[in-house]
Amino acid sequence: MGRTYRADAIVLRSIRFGEADRVLHIYTAERGRVNAIAKGVRKTTSRFGGRLEPLTRAALMLHEGRGELHTISGADIVSAHAAVRERPHTLRIALIGAEAVLKLHPEPDPQPRVFDGLARFLELLDGPVPDSGDPAADALAVGFQLKLLLLAGYLPHLTSCASCGTAGPLIGYSPTAGGAVCEGCSGGPEWFRLRPGSLETIEELIERRYLDDERYARQFVVNHAERGQGPQRIRRDLAALGLPALMIDTHLASHGDWAALARQVVTRRFGGRPPRSWPDKARRMRFLQYRGFAHDHIRSALGADATGEFEMDLETDTDTE
């Protein structure tokens, strides 16, 4: 008999299966690598919509049966990372990182540091990233792969000669030896000479932190506010990641005018015309609450009256369109 469970997951790969389904390779915080099927997701009437696109981070409901593929029965977006997919350069970098996770972690073995690193890697790519020309040689792509190798225990030996153990100088790299080599151990069909400073650059990329908690919280607030999400939703998502409440509230308070953002969001959704009736205003208020805005921001954005009767209606109605 199978069982149902929840998972914080990032979609690494999506493969068409049958007429309307997709097989997803995902990496979860709770179980590591999981292969799952989303039935009917390619139909225009699918309730999943775009919630399972590659690189999307989502809160999933899955059912584990007897087969290898778990079945996705529910999905709520945590971070869509649409900005990553919209730019060819960041998309290629992200896919390089996703492919590295797939190759290094083929089994359902939970690695919280890998999941956290992948989440922060994608959040960083959501922001401004200069186009370096070759995505495979980009510092973000190379650095992330090196960190994955380190966590998996496959990082090449770089501190001394991988062949004889001599401290140096190290002038080349040998895949056969498994790392950097000295002049005496150089040569062979796969050996190649390293440029000056190469090993120092590798060490710097390994040690560099993509985003500490402060920078991560700040970037998360900026990115998600730009997508029209309100402070309550952002606070909930950051708290689920384990960030301190004081840090979250500090960055939310310093971000800007949330009421003004609520006005922009509701205008994009419903147009510039004022509400034609009380039910029309109520519908807009429910929409803003669903987006994560607080009652005072909603009232400021719409000029709504603070009535207890409406608050009860707002909390019980499930219409989020």
N, C-alpha and C positions, 0 to 999 in steps of 0.2 A: 504494500500500500504506500502511495506517495505522500509527500507532505508539501505544504506551501510555506514559503519564507520570503522575507523582504531582503533587498540588497541595494547598497549604494554602488552603482556600476557606471563604468565608462565603456562606450561601444567602440571597439577597435576595428572591427571588420563586419561588413554586411554582404551576404551572398544571396542571390535570388534562388528560391527553392519552390518548385511546382509552379502553379499558375498564379498564386496570390501570396505565398508565404516568403519569409526571409529567415535564413539561418544567421544568427549573430554570434560573433566571438567577442565576449565582453570580459572586462577585468573588474572584479568586485573587491571591496574592502574586507568583506567577511569571508570569502572563499577563494580568492585569487581568480584564476582563469576559469570561466564557465562558458560552455557552448549552449546556446538556447535557440528556440524557434519562436518566431512571432507569426502566428497564424492570421492570414487575411490582411496583413499589414499593407500590402500593395493595392488593395482595393480602395477606391475613392471614398467609400463609406467607413473605412477603418477608424476606430476610435483612437488608435495610436497616433495617426497623422504623422507629423514630422518629429515625434518624440524619440525615435530610435535611429536617427541619422548617425553615421560614423562620427566619432569624436564627441558625441553628446554625453554629458553626465546626467544620469537619471536615477530616481528612486524607483526601483522595479519590484513588482510582485511576481514571483516565479513559483512554478510547481515542479517538484522533482519526482519523476516517475521511475519506471524501471529502465528506460532507455538512457542513452548518453546525452540526449538533448533535453534540457529543461524547457518548460513552456512558459512564456511570458503572458501573464494575465492582466497586468496593470503597469502603467508607466507615468511618472510625473517628472518633468524636466527640472533639474537643479541648475545646470549650466548648458545652454545650447551650443555655445562656441560657434555661432554663425559667422562672426567676424573672421575666425580662423579659416573657415571654408570659403569665404568670399574672396580672399586674396590668394592667388596661386602660390606665392612664395611661402607664406605661413602654412598653407595647406600641405605643401610638399614636406616641410619640416615636421609638421604634426604627424603625417603618415609615416615618415621615417621612424619617429619615436614609437608610434603604435605598432609598427612591424617589429621593432626591436623587442617590445614587451611580449608580443606573440611568440617570437622565436625563443626567448629566454625563459618564458614561463608557460610551457604547454600544458601543465597539469594544474588541477584545482588545489593549489597550495597557497594559503593566504600569506601575503607579504605586505603588511600595512605601510611600510616605508616606500615600497614600490608604488602603491596606489596613491599615497600622498604626493610623491614626486611627480607622478603622471598628471595628477590634478593641478598641481602648481605649474607644471610645464605648459599645460594647455591654457591656464589663466594668463600666463605671461605672454603667450602667443596671441591672446585676445587683444592685447594692447598694441601700441606702436612698435613695429619690428622693422629695422632697416633691411632692404633687399641686398643681400650679400652676393647675389649672382648665382652661385652654386649651392642649392639647399643642403646637399650631402656634406659640404665643407663648412656649413654655417656653425658658428660657435655654439649656438643653442642645441642644434642637432647632435653635434659631436659630444658636447658636454653631457647631454642627457644619456646618450648611449654609454659613455664611460661610467656614469653613475650606476646605470643598470648592471654593467659588467662587475662593478665593485660589489654591489649588493648580492649578485648571484655567485660571487666567488670566482669569476673568470677574468678579472682584470690582469693584463699582462704584467710581468715582473719588470719594474722600471727603476728600482733604486740601486741595483748592481747588475753585473753581467749575468744574464739568465743562463749562460752556458757554464762558465767557470767560477762565477761568484766574485770576480774582481770588482773592486769599488769603482773603477773607471780609469780613464774617461770612456764614456759610452758613446759610440759613434754611429751605430746602426741598429736595425731591428730585424729579428729573425723569428718568423712564425713557428718554425720547427723547434727553436729553443724556448719559445714562449715569452719573449720579451726583448728588452734592449741588450745589445752585446758590445763587447770591447773590440779593439782592432784585431787582437789575436784570434778571436772567435768569429770574425766576420767572414763572409763568403757563403757560397751555396746558391742554389737556383732561386730561392725565394728571399734571400737577404737583400736589404736595400739600405742605403746610407741615409741617416737622419740629418736634416738641416740644423744648424746651430740654434739652440733655444727651443727645439721641439719638445724635449722631455719636460722642460720647465713649463711650457704652455699646457701640456697634458695635465701636469700636477695642478696647475691653476684652475683648469676647467673642472677637475674632479672636486677640488676644495670649494669652488665658488658656489654659494647658495643662491638659487634662483630668486627666491623670495622668502625673507624671514616672515614671522607672523604679522608684524606691523605692516610691511609692504604688501603682503598677501591680502590682509584685510582691506587696506586702502584701495588696492587695485580691484578687488572683488566688488567693493561698493561702487566705484566709478563705472566699471564695466556693466554691472547689472542695473544701475540707475539709467545708463544710456539706453538700455533695452526696455525702459519703462516700468521697472519694478520698484515698488515702494519700500520704505524702511522696515516695515514689519516682516515682510517676506525675506528681505535680505538678512535681517537679524536672525530669523529662524534658521536660514540656511548656514550662516556662519557659526551659529551656536551648535548646529549638528556636526560641524567639522571640529568642534572642540576648542574654538577660540574663546578667550576670556570675555565675559560680558562687558566689563569696563572698556576694553579695547574696541569692541564692536560699537558700543554706544558713542565712544569718542569719535570714531570715523564717520558714523552716521550723522552726528551732530555738526561736524565740520564740513560735510559735503556740500550743502547748499539749501535752497528753498524747495522743500518737498511739496508744498502746496502748489508752487508754480509748475513743478514737474507733473503733478496730478492734473493740472489744467491742460498741459500739453498732451498728456496721454489720452485724456478723455476727448480732446479736440480731434486728435488723429483717428480715434475710433468712431466718433459720432458726428464729426464735422463741427463747424463753428456756430451752428444755430443753437439758440437756447432751448431748454427742455419745453416741449409743447404741453405737457401735462404732468401731474404728480407721479403717475406710474412711469412716465418717461424719465423723470428725475431719479426716481427710485432705482430704475434699471441702471442708470449711469453710476449711481452710488454703489450698487452691488458690484458692478464691474471694477470700480476703483478699489473696493475692499478686496476683491479677488486678486488684484495686482499687488496688494500688500501695503496699501496706504492706510494710515490711521484715520479715525473719525474726524479729528480736527482738520487734517489736510483735505479730506473729502468735502467737508462743509465749507472750507475756505475756497476750494476750487469751484464749487457749484453754488455757493451762497445758500446752502440748505439750512433749514431750521433745526435746532437741536431739540427734537421731541423724543421723549421716551418711547412713544408708540412706534415711531419709525425705527428706532434702534432695535426693538424686538423683531420687527419685520426684516431688518437688514441682517440680523444674525441667523434667522431661521430659513430665509429664502436661499435656494441653491442655484438660481439662475446666474450664471457668470458670463454670459455673453454680453 
